[in-house]
Amino acid sequence: MKNIFARGGIEFLAVFLGIALSLWVDDYRESKELSNRLADDYKKIYFEVKSNIKNIENIISKNNDYILIEEELIDILNGREPYKYENVVTLIDKLTTPTYFGTTTAYRTSVASGRFNTSENDTLAEHISLLYEHYFVRLSLNGDLIDERMRDFEKEFAMPYFKSRYNQENIDTLALNKYFFSNTFHNGILYLHDLRKNWYMERLIDTKNQLYKVRDLLKP
C-alpha cells in the first residue's frame, strides 16, 4: 500500500513539475518575444528620430535665413541700411514661416501595442516619452502660433505690396515708401521677428537637443 502511495506521489510530482516547466517555458517564450518586439520598436523609433533630426535641422536653417531677412528689413527701418524700393519688396516677398511637425508613427505604434510600457529601461523610456509627448507637442503649438502670425502679417502688413509682388502697373512707390517707415509696418515686422527668433527658434532648438539625446540613447 505504501509503495502505491509513494508511486502515486512521484507520478503526481512529475506531472506537476511537467506542467510548471511547460508554463515557465511558455512564459519565457512570450517574454522573449515581447522583448524582441520592443527591441524592434526601438530600432524603428531610432530611425524615425534620425529622420526627424534631418528635418528639424533643415527647418532651423530655413528660419535662420528668414531671421536674417527680417533683420535686414529692421536695419533699413532704423536707417542702418539704405532704403531701396525693389530690394524692400523682394525681401518682404521672401518672408514665410517654415514650421516643423515631427513624424511619430513608430512611437505611436509601440505605445498603442502596449509594448512601450513594458520597457525596463526607465531612463530611455522617459526621454522618448518626453520627446514625443512634451517637446513635439509644445513645438507644434508654437508652430501653429507663428503660422497664424505669418498669415496676419501677410493680410495686415504685407498687403500693400501685393501689386508690387505680382509686377502690376500703376504702383504708388512714394506711398509704399511712407507706409514702410510707418509705425504700423515697423511694429508688424518686429512682432513677427520676435516671435520667430525669441520663441519659435528656442522651441526648435530645445526639441533638436532632445532628439539628439534620444538618438544617442538608442544608437546601436
Beta strands, then each sheet from edge to edge (+ up, - down):
end
